[in-house]
Amino acid sequence: MSVDHAAMTGSEGEREAVTTAAATALRYYAVAPGVRLNVRSGPGTGYPIVRVLPVGAKVPIFCQTPGTSVTGPYGTTNIWDNIDDGEYVSDSYIQTGSDGYIRPRCA
């Protein structure tokens, strides 16, 4: 977490760190209703399945990257969402409210 600036508050000059946390707060996105979603080790259907998300799951998206094109409940896309270290799901199954990238590209 980076600190943008520190402000003096309180009667004894306590320092309060003001961060960019509000701007970069982790948000969770719903998996399409009724779907048990395969989580893969890379951004494509050719990568091994590492686990399966249960119906009703919500996931964080840390970054996004192009990969295999997949058709799902939210359209056809080649965007893959990184939901954990070495774990990817097709964005076509995640309700992000966008047809494009909503997070930074994965490095």
N, C-alpha and C positions, 0 to 999 in steps of 0.2 A: 504494500500500500504506500502510495506516495503522499507526502504532505505538501499541500500548496502553500500554506502559510500558517503561522501561529498567531493567535490573538491573545491579548491580555484581558483576563476576565477575573471577576471576584475581587474581594476587598484586599486580599493578600497577594495579588498579582499572579494568581495561578495561570498556567499556560494551557490553553485549549487548542489542540491540533484540529485544523479544519482540513478535511481531506476531499478527494474526488470520489469517495465511496458512493455518494448519492448518484453521481453520473455513471458509475460503472457497477452499480448494484447487480448482483446475480439474480437473474429472472428465470423462472421455470416455465416451460412451454408444454402444453398438453399434447400427448400422442393422440392420433385420430381415434374417435370413439369405437369401441369394440375390437380394437386391434392389439394383438400380441406382437410386438415389434422385435425383429432380429437386430441385435447389436453386433457390428462387425469390427474386426481388428484394423481395418483400413477403409478408405472411402470408395467402396465398390462392392458389387455382388460377388466378385471373385475372391474376396477376403473371407477367412473363416469366421463363423459365428462364434462370439465369445460368451454371449448370454442372450436371453430373451426377456424383454420388458413385459410386465403383466398388463392386462387391460386396465385402463384408467391411469397409467403412469404419466408423470410429468418429468421433464428433463431440463437441465441447464444446457446452454449452448455457449461453449468457451470460444470457439472459432469455427469457421466454415471453409470448405475446400471443394474444388470440383472433383468429380469422379464419374463412376458409371451412371448413366441416365436411368432413372426409375420413374414409373408411373404409379401414383398412389392416390389416396382420397383428395389430396390438395394439388393435383396436377402432375405434370411430368417435369422433372428437373434433374440436373446433374450435380446439384448442391448437396453436400454431405455435412452433417453437423457433428462436431467433436463434442461428446457429452462427458467424457472422462479420459484419462490418460490411455491412449490406444483403443478408444471406443468411439465408433461412428454409427450414425443412423441416417437414412435418406431423409432429406428435408421434405420430401413429398408426403411424409407421414406425420409431420410436426406442424401444429397450428401456430405459425409465427405471424400470420396476418400480412405476409408479403410474399411475392413471387421471386424476390431477389435476396441478396445478402443482407442480413441484419446484424451480423457480428463481423469482426475483422477476419481476414483470411488467415488460415493456419500457416505457421512458418515452416 
